[in-house]
Amino acid sequence: MIPMGPKTCIGTTDTRVESPTREVTPEDRAMVLDNINKRLKLARPLTTADIIAERCGVRPLVVSGSSQKGADWFRLSRKHAVECDADARHISIFGGKLTDCLNVGEEVAALMPGLGVALPYPALKWYGEAPDGVRDEYFHQARRMDLDAMTAPSASEKLSTRLWRRYGTAALAMLEAIRADPKMAELLIENAEYIRAEIEQAARREMITKLDDFLRRRSKIALVVRRDALERSPGLREACAILFGDAGEARLNEYFSPAAEAPAAD
């Protein structure tokens, strides 16, 4: 069980498949619900009616040669492998997961010079929290403007903590935007926790071209808010105007068109 704001992500299944193109099956749902209901003491067991959204994907497992073709796949390593074809200038990544992504990135970066791609700052630490001085200055400014008093009642954490946790040093510019216009601290979509300043930030930096990309991948809003609730949300229309400008209405209609009703696989 993984907390996702006011909701919870539950999973996962572990089913061997022959094709990378998959959809959630009734058996998948039953397995997840049966397992979680055995482990939670709820007044009413969870059912399919409690499912807000689903995500489905396939993770390849790395094997060497053909010696393990018939092996017990439960015993196969979940580690990743990176292969480089220098002649084709092509890198392939097999396996890998979120908890190992930094190691994967470092391996790929180490291969890039051999492919003729120069990394400008190869030793620069590009991930992790900013220095303590920057963090302290951020929280000092947040306290001076009483940012946490602007936190919506439905939010799962204080606004100052959320912005720093998600955006790091970029949160300082968001403080300035909120100081100039307090409406930037207001929620746009109920139960989604995203404030107007965050939508503005996404519009500037995320290069989002479709609403589905924003709702399911960049923000996970579609995984914690039901589709019918999103469709009724007046704030989503404003978010589209911020993200897509004059094309906002078209992107909104595209997302809720009948052809897009089936959830996308992640």
N, C-alpha and C positions, 0 to 999 in steps of 0.2 A: 504494500500500500504506500503510495507516494502522495504527500499533500500537494494540492494544486490550488492555492488560495483557499476559498471557502468550500472546495470540493475535493474529492480524492480519486486518484488514478489507481485502478486495481488490475493486476495481471501477474504473470503473463502466461500464455500457453506455450507449449514446447512440442510442436507437432512436425514431423518430418514431411516435407513436400517436394515435389519434383519440378515445380515451376515457381519463378520469383513473383509472378502475378497472382495475388491471393486476395480473398475477401474474408471478413469475419463470418464464421458459420454458426448455426444453432448449437452445434457441439461445443464450439469455443465458448460461447456465452454460458452454456450450462456448466462447463468445467470451472470457469472463473467464479460464477455465482455459487456453485456447490461448495467450492473450497473456502470462499470468504465467509459464507454463512456458517460453516463449521467452526470458524475461528472468532466470530463476533457474537456477543450476547446482545442481540437486538430484540426489541419488543415485536417487530415484524421483520421477517427475513427479506433480504433484498431480492427483487425480481427484475425481469427485463424492463418493466415500467420505470425503474429507477435509473436506467442507463441514459446518460445525457448525450454521449458521443462515443465513438469507437475509433481506434486506430489499428492498422494491421500492416505488418511488414515481414520480410524474410531476411534472416541473417545467414550469410554463407559461413560454413565451417571450413577451416583450412586443413588440408591433408597433403602429404608429400607423396608424389607418384601415385601408383595404383594399388599399393600394398594394403591400404586401409579401406578399399572400396566396399568390402563386405563387413567392415568392423561395426561394433556396436556404437551407433552414432551418439548415444548418451555419454560415451567415454571419450569422444573426440574433444580436442582442445578448443576452448573458446577464444584463444589468443588470435591476434591479427598477423598478417604477413604483407610486406610491401615488396613488389617486384618492379624492376626498372628495365625497360628495353631502350638502351642508349641509342641504337640505330634509328628507332622510330621516334625517339624523344618522347616516350610514353611511360607513365607511372601507373601501376594498378595497385589498389588497396583491397585486400580481402579480409573480411571479418572486421574486427574493431568494434568498440562501443564507447559510450560517453565517458566512462571512467578511465579509459585508456587513450582518449583523443589527443592529449598533449604529447604522449610518446609517439603516436602516429605522425603528428605534425612535425616533430623534431626529426624523425626519420626521413620524411619527405623533403624537408628543408635541406637536410644534409646531401640529398641526391641532386638538388637543383643545379648547383654549379657545374656538375658533370654533364648537364644537358644544355649548358650554355646560358643559363638564367642566373644572373648575378643578384644576390640578395643584398640590399643596401646596408642593412644593419643586422648581420647574422647572429650576433651575440646579444642583441637587445631582448630584454624580457618584455614580451608584449602582452602577457596575461597576468592575472593576479590582482590583488588589491593595490591601490595607490599608496604612496608613503604615508606614514602616520600623520605627518604635518598637514597634508592635503585633506585627509579624512577629518582631522580635528577642526580644521578651518570650516569645512562643510557643515559639520554638526553645530559649530559655534554660530554660523550664519542662520542655520535652520532654527536654532533656539531663539535667536534674536528676533526673528520674524514670526515666531510661534507657529511654525509650520505644522506641527502635529495637531494643533487645534483645528486645522482644515481637513483632517482625516475624516472620510465618510464613515458613518456609523456601521455600515455593512462591511467595511474593510477588515482584513484578517491581520494587518499589522500597521504600525504607525507609518505615516507618510514619509517622514525623514529616513527611517530605516529602509523602507521599500525602495526609495529613489537611489540611495547609496548602494544598496545591495545589487540593484539591477544595472545601474549606469556608471557607478564610480565617479571619476572626475567630471564626466559629462553632466552629472547631477548639479554641479555648481551653476552651469548656464541655465538649468531648469529653475533653480532658485531665483535667478535674476528675472526670468520670465514670469514667475509667480508673483514676485515682488512688484513688478510693473503692472500686472493684471491678475488679481486674485482668482479670476474665473479659470485661469490655467490650472488651478488645483482641483477643479470640479470633475467628478466622474462623468463620463460620456455615456457609458453603457452599464446599466444596473447589474450588480454582481460580478462584473468583469474586472473591477478594481483599477482599470486604466483611466488616468486623468487626462485632461486636454493637453497638458504639456508633454505627456508621453507620446500622444498621437502626433503632435508637432515634431517631436524628436524622430519618430519613425519616418515621417514624411521627408525629413532632411537627410537621413543617413541610411535608410534601409533599402532604397531602390525597389520599392514594392510596386508591382504592376497589376496584380489581381487581388481582389478582396479575400479570396480563399487563402492566398499566401499569408496575408496579415492575420486572419482570424485563426488559422490552424497551426501555422509554423512560427511566425514571428512573435505572436502574442499568446497563443493557446486559448484565446477567448472562446472559440467554437467547441473546445473540449470541456468547458465548465459552464457554458450557458446554452440552453436548448435552442434549437434552430427557430422554433416558432417565437420564442422570446426575443431573439435577435431581430426577426422580421418585424416585430412590433416596436422595436426600440427607435425612438426619434434620434437618440444620440448617434446611432450607427450611420444615419444619413449625413450627419455633420462630420463624423469621422471620415466618411468617403470624400466629402468635399475637401477636407484637409489633406488627405492622402493623394487624391487624384485630380483635384481642381475641377475644371469644367467637365471632366469625364466621370465624376463621382457618381452621378445618377446611373450612367451606363454600367459602371462596375457593380453597383448595387443590384441592378436588375439582372445582370449576368449571373451573379452569385445565387440569387433566389429563383432563377429560371427552372422549369421542370427538368431540364436536361442535367442540371447540377445538383439535384436532390440527393443522389447517392453519395455517401461520404467518401472522400478521397482516401486512398491508402497511403500511409506514411512509411 
